[in-house]
Amino acid sequence: MPPGTGEIYGLYLEPDRIGIGLGATLLLHALADLRARSFGEVAVWAFEENERALRLYDRNGFRRDGARRIWEQAGASATEIRLRLSP
């Protein structure tokens, strides 16, 4: 990623907290914090199968850039895709 790019490492909610706007509130707070720290572009990785998360990022201006990676932990694996928000 280019210098000056911020990254949201993870944004996870308890299952019973999904769908009430908390994810959007946390995302907007993180974006405001990154902008206050002079980060222009912002990147986030999301699991390809997590359509809810992908819709959240899409609604907030993030676009898929084609980058993919495999997440592995304790014998499980999943594909992540990168989304970016440009100033």
Secondary structure by P-SEA (a helix, b strand, c coil): ccccccccccccccccccccaaaaaaaaaaaaaaaaacccbbbbbbcccaaaaaaaaaaabbbbccbbbbbbcccbbbbbbbbbbcc
